[in-house]
Amino acid sequence: MNNTLLPPTVGSLAIGIAIFAFWLHAVQAFGSACQSVLLVNSYSTRFQWSVDISRSVFDTITNGNGCTEVVTEYLDTKRHSSPEYYQSVARMFARKYDDEHFDAIVTTDDNAAKFVLGIRNSLFSGVPVVFCGVNDLNLDRKFDLANTTGVFEQSDISKTVAIAITQNPAVRTIYVINDYTASGEANQIQLHTVMKQFRSKVDFVMLRDFNMKELLERLATLPKDSIVLLLSFARDKSGQAFPFRESMANFRSVCERPVYGMWDFFLGHGIVGGMITSARIQGQKAGKMALRILGGESADSIPMVRNSPNRFMFDYRELKRFGISDSLVPGSGIIVHKPELFWEKYFNLVLVTAIVFVVLCGLVLVLAVTIIARRRAEMELNHMNSTLEGIVHERTEELRQRSLELEGANARLQKMDELKTSLMNTVSHDLRTPLTSILGFALLIRKDLQRFCMGSHGESCELPGMQRVLSNVGIIVKEGDRLSRLINDFLDMSRLEAGHMPWDDRVIDPVKLAADAIEASSGAFEENVNVQLFADISETLPPVMADYDRLRQVLANLIANAHRFTQQGSVTLKVREQDGYVLFSISDTGVGIPDSDLGNVFDKFHQVSDTLQNSAVPKGSGMGLAISKGIVEHYKGRIWADHNPGGGAVVMFTIPAAQT
């Protein structure tokens, strides 16, 4: 090994390069995760609405994704709204943001939305836009709103007028303050409908074509049967701009009548209240939409909010100033600046204190009762312990004796099982010898009787009772064959269970095996012309290593079962190669197998026909499928049953292909 060290300067340089590479990778990774949003406001910070809605959008986005940068612009269109001004702002945006990418743009109020939508294709192509505070419900008719969503600001003048009339039943005239800004024009359109709705109850007088001085002079002389509806007054007739709160302060200084409005920046500064539109809620909803876009959703998939989220809100001080009862505030309404009574202010605290006191008293009582009960229980427990020790000793001795008895019983059961297996083997062997003799003599008797009849009377045997004798001999032969098969099944089952089944394994050609099985089973199908036997065997199949006779036995059992349960139709043997195995499939068009029997048809002595109502299917020994399963599983194969898609049942099994 070479232990030569690098010079100190070279080592330091290598460490420095590694640290710089790690830092650069971290910065790039952090930077790629952060996103950027452009927030464009219609007005300036002189207007509280702009401040509130902008702050709400900013807080919602940054709290939802702290890595997002929010770049804010104020267009100040309450003071500047000429076409030349908008053109200059567009040029400034082009110079300022030509090389900057934004992941989303959020606009507040109509002017900012229309400005951004107008320049988006040239400067912000492909950037999704979220608007809020927009009064123009026909925005989609004026601009392409693809990749755009947002929240419309639809003030509810109708509900505000209705609650104002309810709270001031003597009112005869409503004086309406409104300007010619974009918001004012939208308000004016809605007002025309409201005026028609309430024209039978009150008169409406427009205070629109005034400068601030003229408007204040008019407000100072309003009659007692009137109220004021403040819609918007951001700019007077002369074009001078006024912040909302400054306008409200001027109006309140001279007006002695209740003033109603629809925006939260007026509430608490002189209006009684109304159906209030909230800048905070507008900004929150737009901010949440922007977060969904930053999270990967498309703007088109986020529905626009057309029903503005407004609420009834009132100023307690103004209600009391004009003698308006709290009971005239709708149940869902909010009253701000309402002084809290002692019980209202501290009710929760008193309630919690009382509950805690009651709970503590209850705990003390429970603890006292528990201590007494515990002492009594300890005394009883000591007495029980002494008694239980003796009982445990007795039970332990009893359990030991029972354990010894169970061990002996288990040994006897094992011995009995061995005797059962030995008995089955012995009985099966002992029964086969006399049964073979019975079958042999029965066949000889039938042959001699037939020759005797043929010799005496030609082809027809008419000796009295001879036909019955021949029939009975035939029954003896048939039942003897059946009994022989049954004994063979018992013998095979006992050998399989005992592990004494002889196996003569050799290389077998599955094609020949299947062909021999078809040939051996064809006789049964010739007797029943209503059922046909078909074969579908691949010409080239890999050989298998198994006992030829045992696999023939499996195929014979399965084909015989299929024939026995099929009254009309066909039985098909199909052989294929599948993933290193040879797959044998025997399907029929018979009565099929119920779902409840599919899992246990291969159990010993299970009779499928027992579950088939009104079935004429003959019963077998119930061991053929169990023996087949034992043979298949001996060769590491698998056997299962299923429904045949064409009706009936299908039984399949696999045998591993021989290793070449």
C-alpha angles and dihedrals in degrees: 000000000000109000095180110141124220117247112267093248093051092048093048091048091051092049091048092051091050092050092047091049091050091048092048091049091049092049091049092047092048092045094050090054094052121085136201130225128190114215113197118190123198095216138028136263088266086081116071091211090062092047094049098044093044092049091047092052092046095048094046094051098042094044090049094046114015092190094062118105116215116203111197129206128181117204095191091211094160087075101026121038108140120127089243090056092052090048092052091049090050091053090048091052090049092054094041101045104024093111098031126097124212125194092207141358123219120195130191122212130352103293095054092046093051092044094052094043089051095054099030098098093052100039111015102031113175095007112131116237128212117190131190136178092036115153097183104095089184093063091120091060092056102041140030103256096190110137088014135113136159153135123286119217106221110172113208105228092165096061091042091054091045094053091043091055091046092052093043105038093171094059117123102166133040116200111208122208113200139147137210099255121119089265091047092052091051090049091050092056091053092044093060089062092046092050090056090048095055102028092111091058107036142007122240122218119190118223096189112114097063138104117229095267094050092046093052091050090053094047091053091062103046116139122248094248092062140084133193127242110200112201106159137330109168094133129023130218092277092055096252111146122225129189111241096246092047090054091048092049090052092049094047092049092065107019118092096182129085113273120208126194144168107225129082095225089068093049111100092019102079113306122109090221140250140178094333127210110211123215089198094056092044090052094045093053093047091047092052090050089052090051090053089052091048087050091060106271119128119243091233091060093057111083118233116245105234098167105073112229097240130163138192108257130171140183112237092208093056092045091055093042091061097034096248112160121234088231088071090064112096115252092248093047126113123226115202127200091022110152113237119235117227093255092044092048098044101024094106092047093049091045093050091046092051092047091049091049093050091046092050091049089050091049091051090051092046091048092050092050090044093053092051092046091046093054090049091047092050090056092048091044092055090052092047092048092058090048094045094051090063092044092049091051091051093046092048091055091047091051091050090053091046090050091054090048091050092050089052092046090050091051090050091049091051089050090049090050090053089048090049092053092045090047092051091050092047095045092046092051093043093049095049094062099055090036090056089051092049092051092046094050091043090055091047091050092050091048093048092046092050091048091047092051092044091049095050105035108015120236095342120067109208102164110133111270093357094116091054091049091051090048092050092048088051090052090050090053093046095047090043090056089048092049090048091053090047092051090048089051091050090048093049092047093050091048091050093049093045093044091237098117109131113233124199100191120189139142109288130192105226091206092059091041092055093043091052091049091052092049093048092050098043094088093066091051092050089060091053108048091181091072124056128199118222132184127208105180126164111239094224117046130157115251121253130215108231147107106290095208093049093052089046086053091053093049092045091051094049095045091047090049092050091049092048093053095044118081095173135005127039148309117217129197112201124183123190141159114248127178097323094323135094108235118209116194126185113187130177140183095228134114093304130214122287116240090245091059100046093089098047108033089109094056118113116270092001111150114202091191089065089072096047112090118224090001120160092195111131118241122244131201093274092232104087096084092040090054090046090052091050092051094047094047090048087065092047091255131132131234127193143157131227143164117283108236089222093051130280126051139301127206119196135184136176132215120193115250114248116262110251 
